[in-house]
């Protein structure tokens, strides 16, 4: 298997910072199989060297619809349309997600559902249902009764989860309880991990929508989304957020072909969801990060920020306001994660083959680096959600639309410190014309024992994976 390599090498200091960060907090974050314990990479002169694989080749049929490395196993925690403790049914299209530990030592997953209105739902087929609410109709606390997106919560007992993996008893049920937290929000795609819980973002900027919402670890019942709306962050087609308290800023991505990269600077750093200023990124000398002539991998540019005068986008979308002041265009900015000193973020459909760019922003230097630019969709294709693994590497969940240009599957892939990419999880349910259901929401349990993620329509499942993580 070929590997793609970035010209930028992470420093040992950065790797240590990554590991230390994950000890404190893991952020919620898609690949052909490798064929042996090592893969070949070829330099410009054609000579070959070996690069070790952390976990080995993927094994076909490891777990139901998943291919995993040897020694790994998976448990499906919940599927769409299953009855939750609150009486509602699990919505389809599980997406961004995070994991916390509550006061009782249980894992708490807060999980987005990327759903729109009834017309949007009908175009997704019979697996995406609208009759999910107890009583038959939208709940009174729905933010908008005409749309079906939202957030659900799963509380998992760690010991029961261990038993489920060990198969010591057949009736083990890891989920203690589950419930709907937000309803009536639209296209809840990704978001961001915060101390209180999870920020859920609407990937739309149509009237009345395009906001971020705070959900909490202890939200045991449906909450009024209006009371959790973070209005000061503005209204946009927001994909995800990364709150970086040590520098007093919140970074936001925009999943739009003409999107921007944003930051919110609070007036009071202790109140990041309070009043403040929304700004968009200007990459000096690069008005468009996805031009017809591809940018050079490994290149870097100075960065500055311009003010968004109307964050509520009453007259014009935030991206148009920013670009009128010189803000740079990014082609569908999606996942982002802070590594202790830099912000990594992904433009999923950008680059020379339309399959992704991975950027790193260094706020101390006010500089942007293009670390990876996809040129071979068999190595990496359309990365979307991203998270930090406990061993300090980035994990990227792909979102391939079809097989055009060489993509044939959906994967979760890792990015090593030397810039090479490896395969960790593959969706085995695909056809020659369809890459299969995308992965979303990868995140680790805070103790580093389990990787959780979602698989979208038509599988519609939330999964836990256990493996020899310490080998990394």
Secondary structure as the mmCIF struct_conf table of DSSP 4:
data_model
#
loop_
_struct_conf.conf_type_id
_struct_conf.id
_struct_conf.beg_label_comp_id
_struct_conf.beg_label_asym_id
_struct_conf.beg_label_seq_id
_struct_conf.end_label_comp_id
_struct_conf.end_label_asym_id
_struct_conf.end_label_seq_id
BEND BEND1 UNK A 7 UNK A 7
HELX_RH_AL_P HELX_RH_AL_P1 UNK A 12 UNK A 24
HELX_LH_PP_P HELX_LH_PP_P1 UNK A 26 UNK A 28
HELX_LH_PP_P HELX_LH_PP_P2 UNK A 32 UNK A 34
BEND BEND2 UNK A 36 UNK A 37
STRN STRN1 UNK A 38 UNK A 42
TURN_TY1_P TURN_TY1_P1 UNK A 44 UNK A 45
BEND BEND3 UNK A 46 UNK A 46
STRN STRN2 UNK A 48 UNK A 52
BEND BEND4 UNK A 54 UNK A 55
STRN STRN3 UNK A 58 UNK A 63
TURN_TY1_P TURN_TY1_P2 UNK A 64 UNK A 65
STRN STRN4 UNK A 66 UNK A 69
TURN_TY1_P TURN_TY1_P3 UNK A 70 UNK A 71
STRN STRN5 UNK A 73 UNK A 79
TURN_TY1_P TURN_TY1_P4 UNK A 80 UNK A 81
HELX_LH_PP_P HELX_LH_PP_P3 UNK A 82 UNK A 82
STRN STRN6 UNK A 83 UNK A 83
HELX_LH_PP_P HELX_LH_PP_P4 UNK A 84 UNK A 84
TURN_TY1_P TURN_TY1_P5 UNK A 85 UNK A 86
BEND BEND5 UNK A 87 UNK A 87
HELX_LH_PP_P HELX_LH_PP_P5 UNK A 88 UNK A 88
STRN STRN7 UNK A 89 UNK A 89
HELX_LH_PP_P HELX_LH_PP_P6 UNK A 90 UNK A 91
BEND BEND6 UNK A 92 UNK A 92
STRN STRN8 UNK A 94 UNK A 101
TURN_TY1_P TURN_TY1_P6 UNK A 103 UNK A 104
BEND BEND7 UNK A 105 UNK A 105
STRN STRN9 UNK A 107 UNK A 113
STRN STRN10 UNK A 117 UNK A 117
HELX_RH_AL_P HELX_RH_AL_P2 UNK A 118 UNK A 122
TURN_TY1_P TURN_TY1_P7 UNK A 123 UNK A 124
TURN_TY1_P TURN_TY1_P8 UNK A 126 UNK A 127
BEND BEND8 UNK A 128 UNK A 128
BEND BEND9 UNK A 130 UNK A 130
BEND BEND10 UNK A 133 UNK A 133
TURN_TY1_P TURN_TY1_P9 UNK A 134 UNK A 135
BEND BEND11 UNK A 136 UNK A 137
TURN_TY1_P TURN_TY1_P10 UNK A 140 UNK A 141
BEND BEND12 UNK A 143 UNK A 143
TURN_TY1_P TURN_TY1_P11 UNK A 145 UNK A 146
STRN STRN11 UNK A 147 UNK A 147
STRN STRN12 UNK A 149 UNK A 156
HELX_RH_AL_P HELX_RH_AL_P3 UNK A 158 UNK A 166
TURN_TY1_P TURN_TY1_P12 UNK A 167 UNK A 167
BEND BEND13 UNK A 168 UNK A 168
TURN_TY1_P TURN_TY1_P13 UNK A 170 UNK A 171
STRN STRN13 UNK A 175 UNK A 185
BEND BEND14 UNK A 186 UNK A 186
STRN STRN14 UNK A 188 UNK A 194
TURN_TY1_P TURN_TY1_P14 UNK A 195 UNK A 196
STRN STRN15 UNK A 197 UNK A 202
STRN STRN16 UNK A 203 UNK A 203
BEND BEND15 UNK A 206 UNK A 206
TURN_TY1_P TURN_TY1_P15 UNK A 207 UNK A 208
STRN STRN17 UNK A 212 UNK A 216
TURN_TY1_P TURN_TY1_P16 UNK A 217 UNK A 218
BEND BEND16 UNK A 221 UNK A 221
HELX_RH_3T_P HELX_RH_3T_P1 UNK A 225 UNK A 228
STRN STRN18 UNK A 229 UNK A 229
HELX_RH_3T_P HELX_RH_3T_P2 UNK A 231 UNK A 233
BEND BEND17 UNK A 236 UNK A 236
STRN STRN19 UNK A 237 UNK A 237
STRN STRN20 UNK A 238 UNK A 244
HELX_RH_3T_P HELX_RH_3T_P3 UNK A 245 UNK A 247
TURN_TY1_P TURN_TY1_P17 UNK A 248 UNK A 248
STRN STRN21 UNK A 249 UNK A 254
BEND BEND18 UNK A 256 UNK A 256
TURN_TY1_P TURN_TY1_P18 UNK A 257 UNK A 258
STRN STRN22 UNK A 259 UNK A 259
STRN STRN23 UNK A 261 UNK A 266
BEND BEND19 UNK A 267 UNK A 268
TURN_TY1_P TURN_TY1_P19 UNK A 269 UNK A 270
TURN_TY1_P TURN_TY1_P20 UNK A 272 UNK A 273
BEND BEND20 UNK A 274 UNK A 275
STRN STRN24 UNK A 276 UNK A 283
TURN_TY1_P TURN_TY1_P21 UNK A 284 UNK A 285
STRN STRN25 UNK A 286 UNK A 286
BEND BEND21 UNK A 287 UNK A 287
STRN STRN26 UNK A 288 UNK A 288
TURN_TY1_P TURN_TY1_P22 UNK A 289 UNK A 290
BEND BEND22 UNK A 292 UNK A 293
HELX_LH_PP_P HELX_LH_PP_P7 UNK A 294 UNK A 296
TURN_TY1_P TURN_TY1_P23 UNK A 297 UNK A 298
STRN STRN27 UNK A 300 UNK A 307
BEND BEND23 UNK A 309 UNK A 309
TURN_TY1_P TURN_TY1_P24 UNK A 311 UNK A 312
BEND BEND24 UNK A 314 UNK A 316
HELX_RH_AL_P HELX_RH_AL_P4 UNK A 318 UNK A 324
TURN_TY1_P TURN_TY1_P25 UNK A 325 UNK A 326
HELX_LH_PP_P HELX_LH_PP_P8 UNK A 327 UNK A 328
STRN STRN28 UNK A 329 UNK A 330
BEND BEND25 UNK A 331 UNK A 331
STRN STRN29 UNK A 333 UNK A 338
BEND BEND26 UNK A 340 UNK A 341
STRN STRN30 UNK A 343 UNK A 347
TURN_TY1_P TURN_TY1_P26 UNK A 348 UNK A 349
TURN_TY1_P TURN_TY1_P27 UNK A 351 UNK A 354
BEND BEND27 UNK A 355 UNK A 355
STRN STRN31 UNK A 357 UNK A 362
TURN_TY1_P TURN_TY1_P28 UNK A 363 UNK A 366
STRN STRN32 UNK A 367 UNK A 373
TURN_TY1_P TURN_TY1_P29 UNK A 377 UNK A 379
STRN STRN33 UNK A 383 UNK A 388
TURN_TY1_P TURN_TY1_P30 UNK A 390 UNK A 391
BEND BEND28 UNK A 392 UNK A 392
STRN STRN34 UNK A 394 UNK A 398
BEND BEND29 UNK A 402 UNK A 403
HELX_RH_3T_P HELX_RH_3T_P4 UNK A 404 UNK A 406
BEND BEND30 UNK A 409 UNK A 409
STRN STRN35 UNK A 411 UNK A 415
TURN_TY1_P TURN_TY1_P31 UNK A 417 UNK A 418
BEND BEND31 UNK A 419 UNK A 419
STRN STRN36 UNK A 421 UNK A 427
STRN STRN37 UNK A 431 UNK A 431
TURN_TY1_P TURN_TY1_P32 UNK A 432 UNK A 433
STRN STRN38 UNK A 434 UNK A 434
BEND BEND32 UNK A 437 UNK A 437
HELX_LH_PP_P HELX_LH_PP_P9 UNK A 438 UNK A 438
STRN STRN39 UNK A 439 UNK A 444
TURN_TY1_P TURN_TY1_P33 UNK A 446 UNK A 447
BEND BEND33 UNK A 448 UNK A 449
STRN STRN40 UNK A 450 UNK A 455
TURN_TY1_P TURN_TY1_P34 UNK A 457 UNK A 459
STRN STRN41 UNK A 461 UNK A 466
HELX_RH_3T_P HELX_RH_3T_P5 UNK A 469 UNK A 471
#
